[in-house]
Amino acid sequence: MKEEDMIEVGSIVRSKYTVERHRARIGIVIQMREGAYVDQPLAQVFWPHCRDTGWVEAKDMEVVSANT
């Protein structure tokens, strides 16, 4: 993962996966923590389209806009 693509709190991220007939989900990272495996952090993401939060593996997300 390149340094400019590092996920951090405040980043806007998009899921690398799409569900049939749906666009990729876009959310805002609100918290980071270590995952169950080495070098696989988890990100808590706020999903504005459904007004909910959830934990995702950082490797499954890509940065749309970094927190600067």
C-alpha positions as CSV (number, residue, x, y, z in Angstrom):
1,M,0.0,0.0,0.0
2,K,1.4,3.4,-1.0
3,E,1.8,6.0,1.6
4,E,-0.7,8.3,-0.1
5,D,-3.2,5.5,-0.1
6,M,-3.0,4.8,3.7
7,I,-6.4,4.8,5.4
8,E,-6.6,7.1,8.4
9,V,-9.3,8.7,10.5
10,G,-11.2,11.3,8.4
11,S,-10.4,9.6,5.0
12,I,-13.3,9.1,2.6
13,V,-13.1,5.5,1.4
14,R,-14.9,3.3,-1.1
15,S,-15.4,-0.4,-1.0
16,K,-13.4,-2.3,-3.6
17,Y,-16.4,-4.6,-4.1
18,T,-19.8,-3.9,-5.6
19,V,-23.1,-5.6,-5.1
20,E,-25.1,-6.5,-8.2
21,R,-26.7,-3.4,-9.7
22,H,-25.3,-1.1,-6.9
23,R,-22.5,1.4,-6.9
24,A,-19.5,1.0,-4.6
25,R,-20.3,2.1,-1.0
26,I,-18.6,5.3,0.0
27,G,-18.0,6.2,3.7
28,I,-15.9,8.2,6.2
29,V,-13.4,6.5,8.5
30,I,-14.2,7.4,12.1
31,Q,-11.9,5.0,13.9
32,M,-8.9,2.6,13.2
33,R,-7.7,-0.4,15.2
34,E,-5.5,-3.5,14.9
35,G,-7.2,-6.5,13.3
36,A,-6.9,-10.2,14.2
37,Y,-3.9,-10.6,11.9
38,V,-0.6,-8.7,11.6
39,D,-0.7,-5.8,9.2
40,Q,-4.5,-6.1,8.6
41,P,-6.0,-3.1,10.4
42,L,-9.8,-2.6,10.7
43,A,-11.6,0.6,10.0
44,Q,-14.9,1.7,11.5
45,V,-16.7,3.5,8.7
46,F,-19.7,5.8,8.8
47,W,-22.0,5.0,5.8
48,P,-24.0,8.3,5.1
49,H,-26.4,6.7,2.7
50,C,-27.8,4.4,5.4
51,R,-26.8,6.5,8.4
52,D,-25.0,3.5,10.0
53,T,-21.5,2.5,11.0
54,G,-19.6,-0.8,10.6
55,W,-16.2,-2.4,10.8
56,V,-14.4,-3.3,7.6
57,E,-10.9,-4.7,6.8
58,A,-8.8,-1.8,5.5
59,K,-7.5,-3.9,2.7
60,D,-11.0,-4.1,1.2
61,M,-11.2,-0.3,1.0
62,E,-9.6,2.3,-1.3
63,V,-9.0,5.9,-0.4
64,V,-11.2,8.4,-2.4
65,S,-10.0,11.5,-0.5
66,A,-7.3,11.5,2.1
67,N,-7.5,13.5,5.3
68,T,-5.1,16.4,4.9
